[in-house]
Each structure stands twice: as structure tokens, then as C-alpha cells.
């Protein structure tokens, strides 16, 4: 009887989801509430991954939004939504997408709700963030990292 080579079973679980950091500022209030509302929105997303111990990782999704109305900053909101995840049995190639796309996808609805609540409590019209394609974001990060690697540029 031939020995079977066992591959480790893939395991994924959410240990904890929590708000790591929260900030809301209205630098132009109360004047901003008396002016015509013509908002422009600047949105920045970033993720950070921190290994905690074997098979345990913290993933933090940070959303920073600056809203201006007629050149004045109406509000700034920053939410860092984090989670502790257990991942085991995944190959190195699989870990990148799991931590860089799958986990942020889980965190996004919580961050989206926090942003919406903060903006409404700040006295502004509701801000609902559109869904984000974290797979595409992760692919862009990989492409950017490859372009930054030494030796990837041709010297003329």
C-alpha cells in the first residue's frame, strides 16, 4: 500500500473584527453649513497586514475621505477597520490574495457603515461608498511592486 502524502487542510476563520482608529473633522464649520453644497470627494484606500503569531494575522483597511465644497474642506473622515484572521494550509501564492483581497473585502462593509454614520452624525448628507474591487486593487499593487524591483528597468 502506497503512502499518501497529506497536504495540510486549508483553514480560514475570523477571530475578531474591530475599529482600530476613527477620526472625523469639520474644519470649516459652522460656515460650511450656510454655503451652497457642491461637494468634491477624494477617497484613499490602503491595507496593512501584520503577522501576529503562527497562522494569525491582523489585516487593517484604512479609508480616508476628504470632501470639499467650493474649495473649503467640509470634512475629513478616516476609518481604520481591522480584523484578526486565522489562515493555515495556504501556499505562499495563495496567502497574498487572501490577505490582500479576501480579508479587506470582509472588512469593507464595516468600514463603509462607520463612514456613513460619522458623516451623518457630522450633519452632512449621507455618504455611501461604492463597492470596491479588492482583487483589482491587489493586482495593481503587485504590478506596482514588480515595477519597483531593482533590475526591472532597462537602463538606456
N, C-alpha and C positions, 0 to 999 in steps of 0.2 A: 504494500500500500504506500503510495507516494505521499510525502508530507506536503500539506497545503501551507503555502506562505500566506500568513494572515496580514492584511492591510489594516491599519488602525481605522476604527469606525469614526466617521466624521460626526462631531458633536458641536452644536451651536446652541447657546442659551443666553438669555438676557438676565443678568444678575440684578441690575438696578438702572433706572433712568431718573435723571435729576437735573435741575437747573444749577449750572456751575457759576454763572455770572449773569447779571441783569443790570442794564443801565438805560435810563430814559431822561433826556434833557430837552427843554424848550427854551433855548437861549433868547428868542425874540418875543416871548410872551410878556405882557398881555397884548402888546401891539399887533402881533401876528393874527389875533382873532378878530381884529377890526378891519383888516385889509381883505382885498379880493383874493380868493383862494385859487391859485394857479400852480399846483404842485408839480415839481420835477423830483423824481425818485432815483437815488443812486443806491444800488444794492451790491454788497460784497459778501461772499460766502467763503468760508475756509474750514478745513477739518484738521484735527490733530489726533495722532494716535500715540498712546503711551502704554508700553508693556508694563504690567503690574507684577505678575508672577507667572509661573508656568501656565500657559493656556488662558490667562486672564488679561484682558486689555481694556483700557479706558479709551473711548472714542468721543471727541468733543466736536460738535458742529457749532461754528460761530457765524451768526448773521449780523451784519452791520448795515444799517439803513440810515441814509441822510436824506431828508426831504426839505426842499427849498420851495419857497413861494415868492415869486418876484424878487429873486436874488437874496432874500433873507432866509436864514436857516429856520425852518418851522420847528423841526425836531430831529433829534438823533436817537436812535434806538439800537442797542446791542444786546443780543441774547446768545449766551453760550449754553447749549443744551448738551448734556453728556450722558454717557451710558457706560456701564461696565458689562463686558461681554465675555463669555467663555467660548473659546474656539479651540478645538483639538481634532487631530486627524486630517487636517487640510495640508495639501502640499504648499510649498513656498509660492508657487504660481497662483494658487487659489487664495492664499491669505491676503494678497494685495487687494483684489476686488472685494473680498469680504469686509476688510477694514476700511477701504477707501470708497466703497459704493454702497454695499448692502447695509452696513451699520448706520451710516449717515441717513440713508433712506428711512430707517426705523425712527431716527431722532427728529427728522424734519417736521412731521405733524405737531410734535410737542413744541418745537421752536416757533412754528407758524402760529400756533394758538397763543403763545406768550407774546409775540409781536403784536398780534391783533388786539389782545387785551390791554397791553400797555398803551398803544396808540389811542384806543377808545377812552381809556381812563385819563389820558392826557388831554381830552377834549377835542380830538381831531376826528375826521371821517375815518371809518373803518378801513384798515389796510389788510387785504388778504393776499398773501404771497401765492403766486402761481406755482404749480408743481415744478420740481427741479429734476432734471435727468442726471442723476449722480453717476450713472455708467459713462455718459459722455464727458462729464467733468473729470472723472478718474482717468479716462483715456487721454484727455488733454494734458493732465498733469504728467502722465507717463511720457507723452510725446515731448513735452517741455523739458523734462528731466533728461531724456535721451539727447536732446539738442544741446544741453548744458554740459554734457560729459566731455572731459578732455579728449582730444583726438577726434571728435565728431565733426569739427570744422575743417574744411580744406584751407590750407594756407596758400595764398596767392603771392 
